[in-house]
Amino acid sequence: MSAAILAIAVFGIPLAFAVDHSITADERSELERLGLRAAVTVSPSYVSGDPVELPATRAPEELGVYDASGHRVTGAGPTHLESALDASMSGRIASATTDTDLLVAVPVASRERVIAVVRAASARSALRSRIGWTWAGMGGIALVAAGCAGGLAAAQSRRLTQPLSRLAGVATDLGEGNFAARSGVSGVPEIDRAGQALNETAERLGDLVARERAFSAHASHQLRTPLTGLRLELETGLAGDEVTLRTAADEAIRSVDQLARTIDEVLALARSTGGGPEPWRVEGLLTDLNERWHGLLAAAGRPLRIVLEEPPLPGASLAAARQILDVLVDNAFRHGEGVVTIRARESAGAVAVDVIDEGSSIILPLPATSDRFIEPGPEAGRLGLALACRLAEAEGGRILQAVGESHTRVIVLLPSR
């Protein structure tokens, strides 16, 4: 609206002065034409008394004929020609402007001598009235233009402010923790780009907070197994002699190291924002699993077997794979029977790790939602599986259970490099 008013002013004010000049010049030209028509009617014999027939005029115009000495002979006007028109006595058309009139004097010559002067005049009040009406029309057009600009500005401001208000509302909801808030499409490309960026930020924040909440809810389940192993080692040491106690203390220290690593991995996974994982080999992961689970399973009279069938290099995170297999081995330990076998192989170009026990428990289908914020209880195995499934999906993999077999076999599929 300000730009429109400025444009009207920049264009209109000079135009108003141009209109004033144009109307004045037009009126002066009209007086000159009127004076020339009247000069034709003046003959040299007017001095001897021949009448002069001046052309008809319209109010407020007036015509008068003056002799060579400047005295009025006939027509309207002052008795003596104005001094501002003296130039007409030398044979030139003269014009002047007084406080009340616009004047033009046209000389009448005979035998290269000025014998008379025709004076044409028009009242300036009528000229000012004409200019005023023209300015009023221009002002009306300017008001209409400003009104149109105002209407367009109001419509455009609503088009801009409404989506911006909605965008501000989404930002407020996001600040209050509502990560489901999303900005709609407004049709304004710049606002839509800002809204899309805000939606992507909300999605990333929502995923990050959901991961932290989910991992916090299931942290006790992930930490329970190493704590149980640590307790068993210490109890075994206390029940034996000094050598047994020292051995148990050494094992406890290693268990504490494993527990610290588990805590670091859980926190790292909770705060993970993506990025390519460091290369690692499945053999090292299974060796580590064997060290951590062999003692617990042996204490329960259950062997642990590791089988390697030349699996490819994994393309998933080592920390995620370790947590997934920990959950599955823990599930086999708590809910399965007999020998626990971990077999790593290749399957359709992916890394497949089977966790097998001799029981027949049905652990799938999994819970419909993996974000159950409850303390682990009798369903701890299922909560752990929900966490494992969430981790596998985040790494681009899946967890499946073989059906129709006499034993329990859960397959972890992870992408390969």
Residue pairs with C-beta under 8 A, 6 or more apart in sequence:
1 146
1 149
1 150
1 153
4 145
4 146
4 149
4 150
4 153
5 146
5 149
8 142
8 145
8 146
12 138
12 142
15 138
16 135
16 138
19 131
19 134
19 135
19 138
20 131
23 127
23 130
23 131
23 134
24 102
24 127
24 131
27 102
27 122
27 127
27 130
28 95
28 102
28 104
30 122
31 61
31 95
31 102
31 103
31 104
31 120
31 121
31 122
32 93
32 95
32 104
32 106
32 120
34 55
34 57
34 61
34 63
34 104
34 120
35 63
35 93
35 104
35 105
35 106
35 118
35 119
35 120
36 106
37 55
38 54
38 55
38 63
38 65
38 106
38 118
38 120
39 106
39 107
39 108
39 118
41 52
41 53
41 54
41 55
42 52
42 65
42 108
42 115
42 116
42 118
43 50
43 52
44 110
44 115
46 52
46 65
46 73
46 115
46 116
47 67
47 115
51 74
52 65
52 73
52 74
52 75
54 63
54 65
54 74
54 75
55 63
57 63
60 122
60 123
60 125
60 126
61 120
61 121
61 122
62 75
62 76
62 77
62 120
62 121
62 122
63 75
63 76
63 77
63 118
63 119
63 120
64 72
64 74
64 75
64 76
64 77
64 118
64 119
64 121
65 72
65 73
65 74
65 75
65 108
65 116
65 117
65 118
65 119
66 72
66 73
66 77
66 80
66 81
66 116
66 117
66 118
66 119
67 73
67 115
67 116
67 117
68 89
68 114
68 115
68 116
68 117
70 80
70 81
70 86
70 89
70 117
71 79
71 80
71 81
72 78
72 79
72 80
72 81
73 116
75 119
76 121
77 119
77 121
81 88
81 105
81 117
81 119
82 96
82 98
82 103
84 94
84 96
84 98
84 103
85 94
85 96
85 103
85 105
85 117
85 119
86 94
87 94
87 105
88 94
88 105
88 106
88 107
88 114
88 117
89 107
89 114
89 117
90 107
90 114
91 107
91 109
91 114
92 107
93 104
93 105
93 106
93 107
94 104
94 105
95 102
95 103
95 104
95 105
96 103
97 103
97 124
98 124
99 124
100 123
100 124
100 125
101 121
101 122
101 123
101 124
102 121
102 122
102 123
102 124
102 127
103 119
103 120
103 121
104 119
104 120
104 121
105 117
105 118
105 119
105 120
106 117
106 118
106 120
107 114
107 116
107 117
107 118
108 114
108 115
108 116
108 117
108 118
109 115
159 186
159 187
159 188
160 188
160 191
162 186
163 184
163 186
163 187
163 188
163 191
163 195
164 191
166 183
166 184
166 186
167 183
167 191
167 194
167 195
167 198
169 181
170 181
170 182
170 183
170 195
170 198
170 202
171 198
173 181
174 181
174 198
174 201
174 202
174 205
179 202
179 203
179 205
179 206
179 209
179 210
180 202
180 206
181 202
182 199
182 202
183 194
183 195
183 196
183 198
183 199
184 195
185 192
185 195
186 192
186 195
204 273
208 271
208 273
210 371
211 269
211 270
211 271
211 272
211 394
212 270
212 271
213 371
213 373
214 270
214 370
214 371
214 387
214 390
215 266
215 267
215 269
215 270
215 387
216 270
217 371
217 372
217 373
217 374
218 376
218 383
218 384
218 386
218 387
219 266
220 375
220 376
221 327
221 376
221 380
221 383
221 384
221 387
222 262
222 266
222 323
222 326
222 327
222 384
222 387
223 259
223 262
223 263
223 266
224 376
224 380
225 296
225 326
225 330
225 333
226 255
226 258
226 259
226 262
226 292
227 259
228 296
229 255
229 292
229 295
229 296
230 252
230 255
230 256
230 259
232 295
232 296
232 299
233 248
233 251
233 252
233 255
233 295
234 248
234 252
236 244
236 248
237 244
237 245
237 246
237 247
237 248
237 249
237 252
238 245
238 248
240 248
251 295
258 292
262 323
262 326
265 319
265 322
265 323
266 323
268 319
269 317
269 319
269 320
269 323
269 391
272 317
272 394
277 314
277 315
277 316
277 317
277 318
278 318
279 313
279 417
280 313
280 314
280 318
281 313
282 308
282 311
282 314
282 344
282 351
282 353
283 308
283 344
285 318
285 321
285 322
285 325
286 306
286 308
286 342
286 344
287 306
288 322
289 306
289 322
289 325
289 326
289 329
289 342
290 304
290 306
290 342
292 326
293 304
293 329
293 333
293 340
294 304
296 333
297 303
297 304
297 333
297 340
298 304
300 333
302 333
302 337
302 338
302 339
302 340
303 339
303 340
304 339
304 340
304 341
304 342
305 339
305 340
305 341
305 342
306 341
306 342
307 341
307 342
307 343
307 344
308 343
308 344
309 343
309 344
309 345
309 346
310 345
310 346
311 344
311 345
311 346
311 351
311 352
311 353
312 346
312 349
312 350
312 351
312 416
312 417
313 351
313 416
313 417
314 321
314 351
314 414
314 415
314 416
314 417
315 351
315 396
315 414
315 415
315 416
315 417
316 351
316 395
316 396
316 397
316 414
316 415
317 395
320 391
320 392
320 394
320 395
321 353
321 395
321 412
321 414
323 387
323 388
323 391
324 388
324 391
324 392
324 399
324 412
325 342
325 353
325 355
325 412
327 384
327 385
327 387
327 388
328 355
328 385
328 388
328 399
328 410
328 412
329 340
329 342
329 355
330 381
330 384
331 355
331 363
331 381
331 384
331 385
331 410
332 340
332 355
332 356
332 357
332 359
332 408
332 410
333 340
334 380
334 381
335 359
335 361
335 363
335 381
336 357
336 358
336 359
336 361
336 408
337 357
337 358
337 359
338 357
338 358
338 359
339 357
339 358
340 355
340 356
340 357
341 354
341 355
341 356
341 357
342 353
342 354
342 355
342 356
343 353
343 354
343 356
344 351
344 352
344 353
344 354
345 352
345 353
345 354
346 352
346 416
347 411
347 413
349 416
350 397
350 413
350 414
350 415
350 416
351 413
351 414
351 415
351 416
352 411
352 412
352 413
352 414
353 411
353 412
353 414
354 409
354 410
354 411
354 412
355 409
355 410
355 412
356 407
356 408
356 409
356 410
357 407
357 408
358 407
358 408
359 407
359 408
360 406
360 407
360 408
361 408
362 401
363 381
363 382
363 385
363 401
363 408
363 410
364 385
364 400
364 401
364 410
366 382
366 385
366 386
366 389
366 399
367 382
367 383
367 385
367 386
369 386
370 386
370 387
370 389
370 390
372 383
372 386
374 383
376 383
376 384
385 399
388 399
388 412
389 399
392 398
392 399
392 412
392 413
392 414
395 414
395 415
396 414
396 415
397 412
397 413
397 414
397 415
398 413
399 410
399 411
399 412
399 413
400 410
400 411
400 413
401 408
401 409
401 410
401 411
402 409
402 410
402 411
